[in-house]
Amino acid sequence: MEFVSGPELSQESLYSLFRRFGKILEIVRQPGEGKEVPRWAVVQFKSVRSASAARCCIHRARFVEPPGVGIGAGETRGGGDGKASVTGGETGKDLAPTVLRVQYQRVVKARWLRDWIFGHPRIGRIALCLS
């Protein structure tokens, strides 16, 4: 995932944002406080279904995380002016929303060829006879 605009979300906010889609194995953020662009984080789910659901629902959404408040309380979506008002935190202030660009990348398994051969109904029988 890439932080397109706005401030980066904390690891706790990322967890609370993505946990509704399924079990999270790990969250890895960009190392250091560098000014590198694009800023990124990796969220690894246990299942493919969870990852694809998170990508479909969160891609290009806007989120506001006011200081001291988690993403659940200050979450806003939409708004054409590029700013979102925070409800239930610091009222009267407009904070720039964080826009996320979520990309899906499938984890490559090390033994995919062996699993495919032995999982295939015809090729698996031949492979068993030859071994």
N, C-alpha and C positions, 0 to 999 in steps of 0.2 A: 504494500500500500504506500502511496505517496501523498505527502501533505502538499496540496496544490497552493493554497493560500491560507492566510491566517496563522495563528500560533499553533505549535505542535501540541497534541494532546498527551497527557501523562499516561504512564503505563496502566495505572488504575482505571483511568477513563477509557482507555482502549479495551481493557478487560471487560468492564461493565457494558461497553457498547457492543462488543462482539459475542459475549457469552450467551446471549439469548438465542443464537443460531446453533449452538452445539458445544461440545466439549473442546476446550482449547488446550493443546499440548504445550505450546510455548509462544511467548511474545518477545521478539528481538527488535530492539530499537537501534537506530543509527548510532554508532559509537562516537563518543566525544561531543563537544559543543561547537563543532565546526560550522562554518558558514556555507558548507557545500550545498549545492542545489542539484537535484531535488532532494528534499528531506524525506526519509522513508522509515518504515517499520515493517516487520514481517510477523504475521499472525498465522500460526500453524494449527489447523484443526485436526481432530481425530478422523473425521469422515469427509469424503468428497462432497456429500450432500450438504453438510453444514457449511463448507467453504463456498460452494456455489450459491447457496441461499444468502450468505453474508455479502457476497460480491453483487448479487442482483439488488439487494435492498439498500446497501450503504454507498454504492458507487455514485459519486458526485452529489452526495447529500451534504447539507451544511449543519455544523454543530458548534455550539457556543459553550465554552467551559469557563465560567467566571472564577476568579480566585476564591478558593475555599469551598466551592460547590462542585459536586460530581456531575457527570454528564447527564444523569437522569433528571436532575432538577432544572437544569438550564438548557435542555435540549430544545432547539427550534429548527424547523426545516422551512425551506422556501424563502420567499421574500425576494423581490426583484431589484431592490436597491443595493444589494451587497452587504447589508448590515442586518443584524437581528437583535431585537430587544430581549433582555433577560427578564424572565418572570420569576420572582421569588428569590432574589439575591440582592444585587445592587440595582435598585429601580432607578429609572431616569437616565441610565447610561446606555449607550449603544456600543456594543463590542463587535469587532470584526469576527465573522464566523470562520471556522476551519472547514475547508473543503477537502474531502478525501477522494483520491483516484485509486480505486481498488482494482488490482490485477490478480487474476487467478493463475497459479502455476502448479501443475500436478507434480507430486513427488515421484521421482523415478525410482523404481524398485530395482535392486541389484540382480535379482534372479528372474527377471521377467521372461527371458527366452525359455529357460527350463520350465517355468510354470506354464507357459503357453504350450510347449511341446507335450508335456505330460497331462495337461488339461484338455487337449484336443482328442476327440474320440477315436480317430483313425491313426493319427501320427503317434499318439501315445502308446498304442498297442505295438506298433513297429519298433519304437524306441525301447520298450520293455523286452521285446524278443531279441534285439541286438545286444542288450547289455547283459 
